[in-house]
Amino acid sequence: MPDGRDPKVVADGWKFFYFWRANTSFAQAYADLTECYRFLPVSNAEVGLPAFVPWTSVTGVRIHEPNYLAGSLVSDIIGAMVAGPLDRRMKQSRMRRCMEPRGYQRFPAPEKVWVTIIDNYSHGSIAVQAKLASREKPDAEPVPVTR
């Protein structure tokens, strides 16, 4: 189980966390997490805005291959440096916006534990997160919502 009492872990709680809700069964937490995973952004994907779609057109998400000729080498390097944290923040904000209105609280977790829990947002990580969300109350303080 994650130890969220270490001061460094608490300070990074806005970045590395897991969800918990009182009186929640594993099945309910699993269902909530599964539904929220549907709204996670897909890396390198273009989501079309509502627009006119011809009858023969295929709707959905298209995966774009990176075009390395479009920018300079320096811009590609800088983009690669910030891509990981930006992707993490986008996914975390979607999960927060989906789970917090359902009454879940965030609790801090050490970064290494968080990486194991999230498992790059794989479908297998839903069961691990549901187990944490439905267990007894953590002995740490929840992450403040205002941050």
Beta strands, then each sheet from edge to edge (+ up, - down):
strand 1: 17-20
strand 2: 45-47
strand 3: 61-63
strand 4: 105-108
sheet 1: 1+ 4-
sheet 2: 2+ 3-
end
